[in-house]
Amino acid sequence: MIAPSVRHMAFERADGAPFAFLPGQFIQVHFTYADGKPTKRSYSVATVGAGDATPVQRVEVAVSYVEGGAATELLGNLKDGESVDASGPYGRFCLMDADTNKRYLLVATGTGVTPYRAMLPQLRKLMDARGVEVALVYGARNSGELLYGDEFEAFAAENPNFHFYACLSREARVHPRPHDRRGHVQVGLEELKPNAETDVAYLCGNPNMVDQAFAQLKDAGLPIPHIRREKYVSSR
Ligand SMILES: Cc1cc2nc3c(=O)[nH]c(=O)nc-3n(C[C@H](O)[C@H](O)[C@H](O)COP(=O)(O)OP(=O)(O)OC[C@H]3O[C@@H](n4cnc5c(N)ncnc54)[C@H](O)[C@@H]3O)c2cc1C
């Protein structure tokens, strides 16, 4: 458990072969309901790889608990060594080689931060190669729900162009840190003054947050192709 209701899980292919994916992509877990009807759910790959398309051995995901959820039950009860059926990778929520922006605004709530964890090595290369700035604006109710918060802080300490903002909506830390903000991600975004000339934004997680941040960035003048979205809707 990496938060009170989030389970970090690591899988390997049953045939032992490595898994090729691009940071930002997701897998689908396939299973059947009790009545035998097949279904599937999507999970973003959280694995920190080499920062390119080099295959990885482990497919890591962060699974959030959803009350009464079918996949929640399957994955929540899975024991060490057991397997699931899965396919992938899928999706285009990835960093683009053609981008010439000066800054990335990466916005997430909950498990929506996992694609950015996978992107860290790639972001490091982009910061080194073209001096791009990166601001990760991460919303959670309290500090205990910030997934991989220590990793993002350590990455920020090592990479001066990477800035991490923890937006805590319900409860401040007992000892607030300089990068903490009070409120939703919109507060952090406002402070960063989104700029159409310099910014490309990625929004991932709760659909309401994605819609609100999208509206905020559009109002700030960002063109729609520069606002990339991944909504964690239930796919039944
Ligand atoms: C591209 C993509 C990537 C995703 N990546 C992740 C990921 O990395 N980690 C992760 O945990 N989830 C992720 N999701 C969401 C995930 O696919 C499932 O929807 C989620 O795990 C719930 O599935 P379930 O079967 O447990 O619940 P379901 O049986 O589908 O739903 C049970 C009940 O809960 C409601 N519900 C469903 N989802 C939520 C929610 N998030 N919050 C509140 N109520 C809900 C449903 O409307 C329903 O009433 C992603 C979704 C997409 C589309």
The ligand as a Gaussian input file, in Angstrom:
#p B3LYP/6-31G(d) Opt

LIG

0 1
 C       -6.679000       5.342000     -19.691000
 C       -7.045000       4.987000     -18.273000
 C       -6.042000       4.771000     -17.350000
 C       -6.361000       4.442000     -16.032000
 N       -5.353000       4.260000     -15.140000
 C       -5.641000       3.954000     -13.856000
 C       -4.589000       3.749000     -12.894000
 O       -3.393000       3.865000     -13.201000
 N       -4.948000       3.440000     -11.617000
 C       -6.268000       3.307000     -11.229000
 O       -6.516000       3.025000     -10.048000
 N       -7.269000       3.482000     -12.117000
 C       -6.990000       3.787000     -13.417000
 N       -8.010000       3.946000     -14.317000
 C       -9.394000       3.653000     -13.866000
 C       -9.580000       2.119000     -13.905000
 O       -9.531000       1.684000     -15.273000
 C      -10.922000       1.654000     -13.344000
 O      -11.949000       2.415000     -13.883000
 C      -10.973000       1.757000     -11.834000
 O       -9.940000       0.948000     -11.270000
 C      -12.314000       1.271000     -11.284000
 O      -12.563000      -0.031000     -11.751000
 P      -13.435000      -1.060000     -10.874000
 O      -13.719000      -2.222000     -11.753000
 O      -12.782000      -1.312000      -9.553000
 O      -14.770000      -0.258000     -10.579000
 P      -16.149000      -0.422000     -11.429000
 O      -16.731000      -1.779000     -11.185000
 O      -15.876000      -0.032000     -12.851000
 O      -17.009000       0.734000     -10.738000
 C      -17.658000       0.552000      -9.461000
 C      -18.451000       1.802000      -9.124000
 O      -17.563000       2.881000      -8.832000
 C      -17.709000       3.970000      -9.738000
 N      -16.349000       4.385000     -10.070000
 C      -15.537000       3.855000     -11.025000
 N      -14.326000       4.445000     -11.013000
 C      -14.354000       5.356000     -10.031000
 C      -13.419000       6.279000      -9.530000
 N      -12.172000       6.394000     -10.057000
 N      -13.787000       7.073000      -8.491000
 C      -15.021000       6.973000      -7.944000
 N      -15.967000       6.110000      -8.397000
 C      -15.656000       5.323000      -9.421000
 C      -18.446000       3.401000     -10.933000
 O      -19.208000       4.399000     -11.576000
 C      -19.318000       2.337000     -10.272000
 O      -20.468000       2.907000      -9.724000
 C       -7.725000       4.318000     -15.634000
 C       -8.737000       4.528000     -16.591000
 C       -8.408000       4.873000     -17.881000
 C       -9.515000       5.104000     -18.872000

